[in-house]
């Protein structure tokens, strides 16, 4: 059953449009965060990706500090830190620092995927596959570093001890659903690009949830893609940038986000390709009424506590407009 007043948030990849520098991309991300704060968005999360020229969100904790420093109240966090790429101690120190600088505003979302291809993942950390298997233990270790009780330990992250930085478990399959339920932590599902196991994962999480000192009852967030505009046709034209971006992902030919074009028969056929339809099942493209209907249906069927929106739009003003329209939708539903 759909709840009322569902929080809505943003997942930002700092997508680089063709002809735009990373520096300008970061400024646009901050501008979006500032606007989102005024539009009622609850969180602004930064992803972690590597070796992708179209995505500038790679030094996630650095970007979180930049966004948090330029905003006043919106929660800023990681969606997520890909933990097998990192030392738990360093993550605790970084987020303990952020939590001290911006109290009660920093979230730590943790995932186990590499956020890149396997060759790059090996370049980041040669023992990464061993670290993947340690993912549950590494979460425990981070929680230990944040605990005031760790002050007696030989290894400390003093800057993190006693600092309130809530942890979220990210997932795109059922594995992390079991883990989040067992640890009694909030669960975030990447249905914006991996929707296949969404309902199975949510059921596992709800049915196996064990209350913890961090969370008394289950809390779920699901991510969708949204491209909203004044008309359905305008939104479809804007979405051609996303279609071509996803083609690059599927074929391994990743490029900068391209400017939109007319929806040609070729692009229309491409968007109906089974691989595309599977990956972009929860991509809501259209006018306010169209996206509102799709969003209401999604919330009704999933029953999630919060919805998070990703948006790959070439033009910054068009992207701001899309997020403005979506905020109106969420305040109406």
Residue pairs with C-beta under 8 A, 6 or more apart in sequence:
1 300
1 303
2 296
2 299
2 300
2 303
2 333
3 303
3 305
6 299
6 304
6 305
6 306
6 307
6 330
6 333
7 42
7 43
7 305
7 306
7 307
8 40
8 41
8 42
8 306
8 307
8 308
8 309
8 326
8 327
8 330
9 41
9 42
9 43
9 44
9 45
9 75
9 221
9 306
9 307
9 308
9 309
10 32
10 33
10 36
10 41
10 43
10 44
10 45
10 308
10 309
10 310
10 311
10 323
11 45
11 47
11 79
11 192
11 223
11 308
11 309
11 310
12 29
12 32
12 33
12 44
12 45
12 46
12 47
12 57
12 79
12 310
13 46
13 47
13 49
13 55
13 56
13 57
13 310
13 312
14 22
14 25
14 26
14 29
14 46
14 55
14 56
14 57
14 63
15 25
15 54
15 55
15 56
15 245
15 257
15 312
16 22
16 25
16 53
16 54
16 55
16 56
16 256
16 257
17 25
17 256
17 257
17 258
17 259
17 314
17 315
18 255
18 256
18 257
18 258
18 259
18 314
19 256
20 28
20 256
22 56
25 56
26 56
26 63
26 66
28 316
28 319
29 46
29 63
29 67
30 66
30 67
30 70
30 71
31 316
31 320
32 44
32 316
32 319
32 320
32 323
33 44
33 67
33 70
33 71
33 74
33 76
34 70
34 71
35 320
35 323
35 324
36 44
36 74
36 323
36 327
37 44
37 71
37 72
37 73
37 74
39 323
39 324
39 327
40 327
40 330
40 331
41 74
41 323
41 327
42 74
42 75
42 306
43 74
43 75
43 76
43 77
43 107
43 308
44 67
44 71
44 74
44 75
44 76
44 77
45 76
45 77
45 78
45 79
45 80
45 107
45 109
45 308
46 57
46 60
46 63
46 64
46 67
46 76
46 77
46 78
46 79
47 55
47 57
47 60
47 78
47 79
47 80
47 115
48 57
48 58
48 60
48 78
48 80
48 81
48 82
48 85
48 111
48 115
49 55
49 57
49 58
49 115
49 116
50 58
50 85
50 114
50 115
50 116
50 120
50 121
50 124
51 116
51 117
51 120
52 116
52 254
53 254
53 255
53 256
54 245
54 248
54 254
54 255
54 256
54 257
57 63
60 78
60 80
60 81
61 78
61 81
61 94
61 95
61 98
64 76
64 77
64 78
64 98
64 106
65 98
65 101
67 76
68 76
68 98
68 101
68 102
68 105
68 106
69 101
69 102
73 105
74 105
75 105
75 106
75 107
76 102
76 105
76 106
76 107
77 106
77 107
77 108
77 109
77 168
78 107
78 108
78 109
78 110
79 109
79 170
79 188
79 223
79 308
80 108
80 109
80 110
80 111
80 168
80 170
80 188
81 91
81 108
81 109
81 110
81 111
82 111
82 112
82 113
82 114
82 115
83 91
83 110
83 111
83 112
83 131
83 135
83 138
83 139
84 112
84 114
84 125
84 128
84 131
84 132
84 134
84 135
84 138
85 114
85 115
85 121
85 124
85 125
85 128
85 131
88 138
88 139
88 141
88 142
88 145
89 141
89 145
89 155
89 157
91 108
91 142
92 141
92 142
92 145
92 146
92 157
92 160
93 145
93 157
93 159
93 160
95 106
95 108
95 160
95 165
96 145
96 146
96 157
96 159
96 160
96 161
96 163
96 165
97 159
97 160
98 106
98 165
99 106
99 160
99 163
99 164
99 165
100 159
100 163
103 164
104 164
106 165
107 165
107 166
107 168
108 142
108 165
108 166
108 167
108 168
109 167
109 168
109 169
109 170
109 188
110 139
110 142
110 167
110 168
110 169
110 170
111 169
111 170
111 171
111 176
112 132
112 135
112 175
112 176
113 172
114 120
114 121
114 124
114 128
116 124
121 128
122 128
125 131
131 138
135 179
136 179
136 183
139 167
139 169
139 179
139 183
142 167
143 167
144 150
144 153
145 156
145 157
145 160
145 161
146 157
146 160
146 161
146 162
146 163
146 165
147 161
147 162
148 161
148 162
150 156
150 157
150 161
151 158
151 161
166 186
166 214
167 185
167 214
168 185
168 186
168 187
168 188
168 221
169 176
169 179
169 180
169 183
169 185
169 186
169 187
169 188
170 176
170 188
170 189
170 190
171 177
171 179
171 180
171 187
171 188
171 189
171 190
171 201
172 189
172 190
172 193
172 194
172 197
173 194
173 197
173 201
174 197
174 200
174 201
174 204
176 187
176 201
177 187
177 189
177 200
177 201
177 202
177 204
177 205
177 208
178 204
178 208
180 186
180 187
180 205
181 187
181 204
181 205
181 206
181 207
181 208
181 209
181 210
181 218
182 208
182 210
183 210
183 212
184 209
184 210
184 211
184 212
184 213
184 214
184 215
185 212
185 214
185 215
186 215
186 218
186 219
186 220
186 221
187 201
187 202
187 205
187 218
187 219
187 220
187 221
188 220
188 221
188 222
188 223
188 308
189 198
189 201
189 202
189 220
189 221
189 222
189 223
190 223
191 198
191 222
191 223
191 224
191 281
191 282
192 223
192 224
192 225
192 282
192 283
192 308
192 310
193 279
193 280
194 279
195 278
195 279
195 281
195 282
196 278
198 222
198 282
198 302
199 301
199 302
202 220
202 222
202 302
202 303
202 304
205 218
205 220
206 218
206 220
209 217
209 218
211 217
218 305
219 305
219 306
220 302
220 303
220 304
220 305
220 306
221 304
221 305
221 306
221 307
221 308
222 282
222 298
222 302
222 304
222 306
222 307
222 308
223 282
223 307
223 308
223 309
223 310
224 282
224 283
224 284
224 295
224 298
224 307
224 308
224 309
224 310
225 242
225 280
225 282
225 283
225 284
225 309
225 310
225 311
225 312
226 283
226 284
226 285
226 291
226 295
226 309
226 310
226 311
226 322
226 323
226 326
227 235
227 238
227 239
227 242
227 283
227 284
227 285
227 286
227 311
227 312
227 313
227 322
228 235
228 284
228 285
228 286
228 287
228 288
228 291
228 321
228 322
228 325
228 326
228 329
229 235
229 238
229 286
229 287
229 318
229 321
229 322
229 325
230 287
231 287
232 285
232 286
232 287
232 290
235 285
235 286
235 287
235 290
235 291
236 263
236 285
236 286
237 260
237 261
237 262
237 263
238 260
238 285
238 313
238 314
238 315
238 318
238 322
239 260
239 263
239 283
239 285
240 260
240 261
240 262
240 263
240 267
241 257
241 258
241 259
241 260
241 312
241 313
241 314
242 280
242 283
242 312
242 313
243 267
243 270
243 271
243 276
244 258
244 267
245 255
245 257
245 258
245 312
246 276
246 279
246 280
247 253
247 270
248 254
248 255
250 275
250 276
250 279
257 312
257 314
258 314
259 314
259 315
260 314
260 315
261 267
270 276
271 277
271 280
282 298
284 290
284 291
284 294
284 295
284 298
285 291
286 294
288 325
288 328
288 329
291 325
291 326
291 329
292 329
292 332
292 333
295 307
295 326
295 329
295 330
295 333
296 333
298 307
299 307
299 333
307 330
309 323
309 326
311 319
311 322
311 323
313 319
313 322
